Structures are given as C-alpha cells and as structure tokens.
Amino acid sequence: MFATGAVPIRPDVPGADAHGIYGADTLKIAIELNKILDRKECKRAVIVGGGYIGLEMAEALTLRGLSVCLIEQAAEVMNTLDSDMGALVSEALEEAGVKLYRQESFKNFDVRDNRVRAVITDRREIPSDIVILGLGVRPNTCLAKQAGIPLGVKDGVKVNDRMQTRVENIWAAGDCVESFHLVSKRPFYVALGTVANKQGRVAGINIGGGDATFPGVVGTAISKICEVGVSRTGLQAKEIEQLGLDYVSTVIKSKTRAGYYPSAEDITVKILAEKSSGRLLGGQIVGKDDAAKRIDILATALHAGFAVQEMIHLDLSYAPPFSPVWDPVLIAVRQAMKKI
Amino acid sequence: MFATGAVPIRPDVPGADAHGIYGADTLKIAIELNKILDRKECKRAVIVGGGYIGLEMAEALTLRGLSVCLIEQAAEVMNTLDSDMGALVSEALEEAGVKLYRQESFKNFDVRDNRVRAVITDRREIPSDIVILGLGVRPNTCLAKQAGIPLGVKDGVKVNDRMQTRVENIWAAGDCVESFHLVSKRPFYVALGTVANKQGRVAGINIGGGDATFPGVVGTAISKICEVGVSRTGLQAKEIEQLGLDYVSTVIKSKTRAGYYPSAEDITVKILAEKSSGRLLGGQIVGKDDAAKRIDILATALHAGFAVQEMIHLDLSYAPPFSPVWDPVLIAVRQAMKKI
C-alpha cells in the first residue's frame, strides 16, 4: 500500500537549502518556525507563491507582526480561481497589510554565510529574514516509480476506483495518487486531506476483503484568507477552455443574510455553465464568515450533473439570519440561465 | 391571478378577539405590538404553539424582558422535526429562559372587560398580559372557493407546474396554492417566502407569454431560535411512516469546524433513508452559527434523488475553519449507510 503523500516543490536554484528558507510542510518544520518567530529576530518575510499554503502563511506571519511580501507569477493570487475572483482575495490580503508582487517570477535567492538575505525576482530584489515556499506539491512517488508502478498525471500513481494500482496486490491512496475528475471526465491530480481520507477508507475496506469504490472528485476546495473565505468547485474558465467547451459565466454580488439583518456580509458567487446544454461546470465563492461553505451546494449539483435550468428551483433554505429569499447561489444560477 | 397568501389560524373559542391577543401576521400588528411592548406594561406573555412563529416570538419577547411561557401540544416544539431533534430546540428555548409546557393543549382564554387575563390549557391556567398565537396558517382561498376554483390539500388552490389553476386563464401562486412534494411525490401544502417567490416568478413569466415551470419542493425550512439554528428537508419520520416506507435513521454529533479550531461549535445531523434502496428521504440539522445552512447539501441531494451510498463520496469542501475533514453531513450519511 502506497500512502506516501506529497512533497513540497522546492526551486532548483543554488542556496535553496540555506537557513531561513522554509517549506511549511511538516509538523517538525512548523514547530521550528514557531520557535524562530518567538525570538522576534525576523522582521521581513517573503512568501514565494500565492496558493493555499502561501496565503495562509502570509496571513499567519502578518498576524505575528512581520512585514510580509508575497510573490505570485499569475495576475492574481489563488490561481485555482479565475482571476476576477482571485482579485477579491488579492484585495483581502492587501487590506491585511501584505505587500503583493503579482505577475512577477521568482528567480533565486541572495544567500550569504548559508543564510538567506533576499529573494530575487525578474523585477526586483526583496530583502528578507525569512522565506516561505508555497510552490505547491508533487506526489511522493519515487519509490513507486522505482518499483515499476505505472504513474499518471503529475506522476501520481495510477489507480482504479477501488484504489488498486496497475500491479496486482499493490494499492495506493492519498496525495500520492492520480484522481479522476467527474466533471472533465479526465485524470486529475489533487492533494487534499478530505480526498485522501476518503480514498484511504476505500483502500482499507478493499484490502480487508470488502468492496468499496471511490468514483472521483469534482475539484472542490476551500480556504480562509484573513477575513475572507474562498472556495471553488468544478472547472475554472481556463480548464473549460482547455477542454474546448463553449461556456457562459456570470458573477453576482449579494448578501450572506437578509439585507436588513445584522451582520449581513458581502458574498460574490461565480457560476460557469456549458453554453448549449446549461450543464453546470463550476463555481467559485468569495465572502466573509461561512459564505464560502455554500460551495457544497454547487459541488453536490456537479455530482448530480445538473444543468442551471434544473438548479433554479432547488429548494434551498431561507430565513433572514441565513440567507436572502433567493440564496446567492440561486441568484447566480438565474443570471447564468439568461445567457445559455 | 390569485396571490392571496395565507391567514393565521385563530382558535374558535369565545374571547379570541379580546385585547392582548395577537397573531403576529401583519406588519400593522407587529408595529402595534412593538408600541405596546415599549410601554413596558406587559410583564407576562404566553405563546400558543411551538412552530416557527411561536418560537421566534418567544425569543423576541424574552429578549424584551418579558416572562414568557409557551404551550405546545406535541412532545417537543418544532414538530416539523422528529421529536429527538425537536428536543434540542426545546432545550435551547429553556436555556434562554422560556418556560415550556409540552404535551399540553390550549383550551381557551380567561377574558375580562374584553382583555385577556390568562390562557387555559387542559392542565393549568397561565396568567398573561399578552398572548401570541402561533397556530400555523391556512391558505387564504375563500374567494377562490366562492369562484369555483378547485382546491386541494388544506384548501390550497390546485395548480399545475406552470401555476395555472384548473380554470382557464386563472393563475395562482404563493401561500394560497397547493404545492407538489418531490420526495413523497404527493400534493403538499407549505407557506414559505422562498417557495412563494419562485412560484410568483414562474406565474409571471407564463402570464407574460413565456414558458416556465415550478416542479415542486423538497420540504426545506430553516429557522434561528435563540442561539440555535434549526433546519429540515425532505420527509420526517412520521411522514415516511404515513407513506408506508421502510426506513433507517441515524443521528450524529460533530463539530462545525475542525475540533481544534477556535469557535468550533456542536452540530447534530439526522439522516433518514429508505431501507432497501438507501434513497435519501430527509434530513434535519441543529447547531449554532450557520450550521443549519448545511441542510442545502441534503436538499440538493434530494432533488438529485441520491441514495446515501452515492452521497458518501460527495466532494464537499474542507478546511479547518469551515468543517472537520469529513463534513458532519457525510459523517451522518456514512452512519446511515451502515444500516441499509
């Protein structure tokens, strides 16, 4: 049974192993990082990469009182969202005091006496006492590869829906395997605790002589960055374009509760649907409090294969403390319907 | 077009129109009630009926400093929930300081000088300066009945899925019509703003020459009572029994966020599923903050006709600020699966 997880991607440049450069990938490293921050000697942090880990670390270090810069190659942070939605996350980060350098590429480190002094991008040099790498992860499948187990997308171990590898009696689950995307109907790689947990359960049942299957994922993810919750499911615009599908998209702004209710907060919902059929392809939500958790409605609808014209009458819950009369998700669905 | 709404049920006893007895059904009455409470002459309130309106008024009057008693005929308040879940709502009310008289029937009023002095039940007399009636509503269809428009369940106007009545060129929508229940596949009456709003849109489109349909409801409702959110969808146990279906049910307790995350609150989820097929029949949720809004996952699954064994791998969102690794809804689904 391969349950070897994933390893963080480290840049292949000189000095990448110098003191002061951290991957934030193991408990041991987190404890070490915590001790160093407690000494209050680090003043300036640079985060390389604006994905989930990079953003969560940017928030954490800002809260610890450091001056934080974040470098992101793309137009906006959180590139698993479309850039119009990612822009809302960039805004939240800047409001929290993080200095963002977008559309800027990491080049290498300025290291002296085996300690990092600065991060060098294609546009500037940023002095730093501490650097956090948030460049994503890759499946930890060196051993599987050496053993001749067939690998798939991003070198994740190929498995069937019972979590069997292509080699008899060898199983695999978690961040080290290739998954199947139920919306694109294609192999897919995702490293998430919730998926790993479900796959592990299925592998365990089957290894123990039972019979369970893991059909795949719809690409759901959620994160909290500063005060803002961010979630996504299904395919984002660039993924849909790669599949060559014609699609419509709509973005609406609404409130998490009835407008007149205390603590009603802004929520922005994006819906992507196939142009002719209206089939839901994906959704993205940004908003305070638990707003982003509404993504589960869209995730469930993706599992059902619903078109937006079927979703318009979803009997979602409404009372003023919980939602406007039309749930923001349904407002977005209704707008998308007008475009198909 | 009949859009005549619903009227609150008033008890057919002498003195029911006396001063101090309110239905809390119109804005005018609410404003009057507010003025009276501002005078601070009322000290003791009695609420008759433990449904949504009764409970929300019990909370509101308690917050205004009145001593509040509530009379409920059933074993627990909120009888659209099964009594094991309703008990959690009863608890929340009692914690907020409401005195509950359960399994007790309203008989009549003690009225002197055309002003209510007490509420009399089958077990006691409860002195009161003010009485709120929360006995539910009935469709306001006197006019429709006189006009010979066919009525259905609870005298709601019978309509097709285009919101046409059985009489040509006559339409109806909202709290005055009979709806269709997509889980029981039977006519159903429900008076809720969200349903009325959707039906009104469909009627309007069709009257205007367009073509839209309203397929029906799955019985979703949500409310906030004191600190606790309460929601339900689909069929409750007694409705399933009335249909003669064999079913399993499971209740789980979990947390709204990762257990170690600040402000993780208790959440209780109940799932009801058909015994042989595993088809989801209903769900109920009680919990603080936005916990109860998770009912939308189950409502969407009911629209899809999912069985619990299909739901187990729903790709729901997880990050510590939003959920345990297994969403509480999925924990309940997993437990239900073991019983089918």
Interface residues (C-beta under 8 A of the other chain):
Chain A: L182 L192 G193 T194 V195 N197 K198 F214 P215 G216 V217 V218 G219 T220 A221 I222 S223 K224 G229 S231 T233 D289 D290 A292 K293 R294 I295 D296 I297 A299 T300 A301 L302 H303 A304 F306 E310 I312 H313 L314 D315 L316 S317 Y318 A319 P321 F322 S323 V325 W326 D327
Chain B: L182 L192 G193 T194 V195 N197 K198 F214 P215 G216 V217 V218 G219 T220 A221 I222 S223 K224 G229 S231 T233 D289 D290 A292 K293 R294 I295 D296 I297 A299 T300 A301 L302 H303 A304 F306 E310 I312 H313 L314 D315 L316 S317 Y318 A319 P321 F322 S323 V325 W326 D327
